[in-house]
Amino acid sequence: EKRSFVQDVDRQLEEAQEL
């Protein structure tokens, strides 16, 4: 159940890079 957290963080990091 830690993969979900990692995937969420990875997604947020990608979005932050777009900004």
Secondary structure as GFF3:
##gff-version 3
##sequence-region A 1 19
A	DSSP	alpha_helix	2	18	.	.	.	ID=ss1
###
